[in-house]
Amino acid sequence: MMSEGSITRRDFMMASSAAAMTATAGKSFGASIQASKSWTIACRDAHLSVTKAPDVWAAMKQIGATGVEVAVSEDMQCSYLYHAQKKYAIDSADSIAALKDDLQKSGFQITSFLMANRFDERPEFELEWCSKVAAAAKALNVHAIRIDVVPRKLAGQREEFVRFAIDTGKKLVDIVKDVDVSFGIENHGNTTNDPEFLKALFGGVKSKKLGLTLDTGNFYWYGHPLSKLYEIYETFAPYACHTHCKSIAYPDEQKNSQRQMGWEYGKYNCPIDRGDIDFAKVVDILKKSGYQGDLCIENESLGKFPEAERGDVLRKEVEYLRRLI
């Protein structure tokens, strides 16, 4: 048994293979540096109700976002896509058609679906669920599905979980092998924020269909010093198929130190235009990798602001990203 932070020599060899893949993987997820011209500025659906707009489409218009990441429940409901007269879901051909019609009428797009997975607790259910969401993604022209790869049943068993994650990753790749959809593992928690774990996983699966939801803030949350973040982004940008743009404003004496995981996050998290992470550098790194996904705002600091100001906070973040691309 291994500790949560350790990795075997075999996994190191897989990581070495992943490093070699990184040199060319940019072409797998993006065609050219010019890809940024078509990047969509998106927002997590769960944030949109803070605008107090009458429906989700009016909320997106209010903040200036043209894309949205949509959370999907296990019964295929999209409950954060709020509307006074209807509910949205992707559980049938009719519900998918209704959502597609409203997307076309509004002029907006879904840039990613979001799933909260528990693969090591119920693998068969999760793979079936992923297959259903992937089919809906194809129908709605959605190219990324954000997923969790987090040890629960296998918590604390890093070596076994690496093997399990690679095997599961290959099964996910098989689900989307014939469609223009990729699963994007979010760097999240105490496992997938570890670069060595990600290298071993991507090196073991070896497919562009299993990529990364690059969460800029989570690597910083994990404790990586600010001075090392951009090197981490460069390493994994070629695998990115989706993003969560998020930031933290730590005190000067903490920015470049190796902090405890999650240190004072609730106190110092903030909008991306007020944080430590230089998104001009992030955008440049993504451009050079040929990234073709979205820039999706995830703001976990909204609760710090008066209710009347929260929509404006999101609008300023959208404007900030749009200036950078």
SVG drawing of the C-alpha trace seen along z (x, -y; Angstrom):
<svg xmlns="http://www.w3.org/2000/svg" viewBox="-44 -46 55 48">
<polyline fill="none" stroke="black" stroke-width="0.4" points="0.0,0.0 1.2,-3.5 0.6,-6.8 -1.6,-9.3 1.3,-11.3 3.6,-8.6 4.1,-6.9 5.7,-3.7 8.7,-3.3 6.4,-1.8 4.2,-4.8 7.3,-7.0 8.1,-5.2 4.6,-5.8 5.0,-9.4 8.2,-9.6 6.2,-8.3 3.6,-11.0 6.4,-13.7 7.4,-12.5 3.8,-12.7 3.5,-16.3 5.9,-17.5 3.4,-16.5 0.1,-16.4 -0.7,-20.0 -1.6,-18.9 -4.0,-16.4 -6.2,-18.9 -5.7,-22.0 -4.8,-22.7 -2.8,-26.0 -1.8,-29.0 -4.6,-30.9 -7.2,-28.7 -7.7,-31.4 -9.6,-33.5 -12.5,-31.1 -12.3,-30.6 -15.7,-30.9 -15.9,-32.8 -18.1,-30.6 -19.4,-30.5 -20.5,-27.7 -24.3,-27.4 -24.5,-27.3 -23.3,-30.9 -25.8,-32.4 -28.8,-32.8 -26.8,-35.5 -27.6,-37.9 -31.3,-37.8 -32.1,-37.7 -35.4,-36.0 -33.8,-33.0 -30.4,-31.5 -30.2,-33.0 -30.9,-36.5 -28.3,-35.9 -25.7,-35.0 -26.5,-38.0 -26.2,-40.2 -22.7,-39.1 -21.6,-38.9 -20.7,-35.1 -21.5,-33.2 -20.9,-29.7 -22.0,-27.8 -20.8,-24.7 -23.8,-22.6 -24.0,-20.3 -25.8,-17.0 -27.4,-15.0 -27.5,-11.2 -31.0,-11.3 -29.8,-13.6 -31.4,-16.8 -29.8,-20.2 -31.3,-21.9 -29.0,-25.0 -30.3,-26.0 -33.2,-27.8 -36.3,-29.2 -39.7,-30.3 -41.7,-28.3 -39.6,-25.1 -37.0,-22.7 -34.1,-21.5 -32.8,-17.9 -30.9,-15.6 -32.8,-12.4 -34.6,-11.9 -34.6,-12.9 -37.4,-15.3 -35.6,-17.0 -32.4,-17.3 -34.2,-18.8 -36.0,-21.3 -32.7,-22.4 -31.0,-22.6 -33.8,-24.8 -33.4,-27.2 -29.7,-27.3 -30.1,-28.2 -32.7,-30.8 -30.5,-32.4 -27.3,-32.3 -25.4,-30.6 -23.6,-27.3 -22.9,-24.6 -19.1,-24.3 -19.0,-21.4 -21.1,-19.1 -20.1,-18.6 -20.4,-15.3 -19.7,-14.5 -18.4,-10.9 -17.6,-8.2 -15.9,-5.7 -14.2,-3.5 -17.5,-3.0 -19.8,-2.2 -17.8,-1.7 -20.5,-0.1 -23.1,-2.8 -20.6,-5.6 -19.6,-4.2 -23.2,-3.9 -23.9,-7.4 -20.9,-8.8 -22.1,-7.0 -25.5,-8.7 -24.0,-12.1 -21.5,-11.6 -24.5,-10.8 -26.2,-14.0 -23.0,-15.9 -22.7,-14.6 -26.3,-15.7 -25.8,-19.2 -22.3,-19.7 -20.6,-19.8 -17.0,-18.7 -15.9,-18.3 -17.3,-16.6 -15.8,-17.5 -15.4,-14.5 -14.0,-13.6 -11.3,-11.0 -11.2,-10.9 -10.3,-8.0 -13.1,-7.2 -13.3,-3.4 -9.6,-3.4 -8.6,-6.4 -5.1,-6.1 -4.2,-3.3 -2.4,-5.4 -0.7,-2.5 -4.0,-0.6 -5.9,-3.8 -3.4,-4.7 -4.0,-1.3 -7.8,-1.6 -7.8,-5.1 -5.8,-4.1 -8.2,-1.1 -11.2,-3.3 -9.7,-6.0 -9.3,-3.5 -12.9,-2.5 -14.0,-6.1 -11.9,-6.6 -13.7,-3.6 -17.1,-5.3 -16.2,-8.4 -13.8,-6.8 -16.1,-7.6 -17.4,-11.1 -15.8,-14.5 -16.1,-14.5 -13.3,-14.3 -13.6,-13.6 -11.7,-16.2 -10.5,-15.2 -10.5,-18.2 -7.4,-18.7 -9.3,-18.6 -8.6,-17.5 -5.5,-15.7 -5.0,-13.4 -5.4,-15.0 -3.7,-18.2 -0.6,-16.1 1.4,-16.4 3.0,-13.0 -0.4,-11.3 -1.6,-13.1 1.5,-12.2 1.1,-8.5 -2.6,-8.6 -2.2,-10.3 0.9,-8.3 -1.0,-5.1 -4.1,-5.9 -2.3,-7.6 -5.4,-9.1 -6.5,-12.6 -10.0,-11.5 -9.0,-11.6 -7.8,-15.1 -7.8,-17.7 -10.3,-20.2 -7.5,-22.7 -8.5,-24.4 -6.0,-27.2 -7.0,-27.9 -7.0,-24.3 -3.3,-23.8 -2.7,-26.9 -5.1,-25.7 -3.2,-22.4 -0.2,-24.3 2.0,-24.7 3.9,-28.0 2.9,-30.7 6.3,-30.6 5.8,-27.0 2.2,-27.2 3.0,-28.3 5.4,-25.4 2.6,-23.1 0.2,-24.8 2.7,-24.4 3.1,-20.7 -0.6,-19.9 -2.0,-22.5 -1.5,-20.1 -4.0,-17.8 -6.6,-20.5 -10.0,-20.2 -11.8,-22.5 -11.0,-25.0 -12.1,-26.4 -10.7,-29.9 -10.3,-30.6 -7.9,-32.5 -6.7,-33.3 -5.1,-36.4 -2.7,-35.1 -0.5,-37.4 2.8,-38.2 4.7,-36.0 2.6,-33.0 2.5,-33.3 5.7,-31.5 5.9,-29.2 4.8,-25.6 1.6,-25.9 -0.6,-23.3 -3.3,-22.0 -6.3,-24.3 -4.6,-26.8 -7.0,-29.7 -8.8,-29.2 -12.1,-30.5 -10.5,-33.7 -8.4,-34.5 -10.2,-33.1 -11.3,-35.9 -12.4,-36.9 -9.9,-36.2 -9.3,-39.9 -8.2,-40.4 -6.0,-37.4 -2.4,-36.3 -2.6,-34.2 -1.6,-36.1 -4.2,-35.1 -2.3,-36.8 0.4,-34.1 -2.3,-31.4 -3.8,-32.5 -0.4,-32.6 0.4,-29.1 -2.9,-27.8 -2.3,-29.5 1.1,-28.0 -0.4,-24.5 -3.0,-25.0 -5.9,-24.8 -9.3,-25.0 -11.7,-24.8 -13.3,-27.5 -12.3,-29.8 -14.9,-29.0 -15.3,-31.1 -15.6,-29.4 -15.9,-31.9 -16.1,-30.4 -15.8,-33.8 -19.2,-35.2 -20.7,-34.8 -18.3,-37.4 -20.0,-40.1 -23.3,-41.8 -26.1,-40.1 -26.6,-43.1 -23.0,-43.1 -22.5,-39.5 -23.7,-39.6 -21.4,-42.6 -18.5,-40.6 -19.1,-37.9 -19.5,-40.5 -16.1,-42.0 -14.5,-38.6 -15.9,-37.9 -14.6,-41.3 -11.2,-40.6 -10.9,-37.3 -12.2,-38.8 -9.5,-41.5 -6.8,-38.8 -7.8,-36.8"/>
</svg>
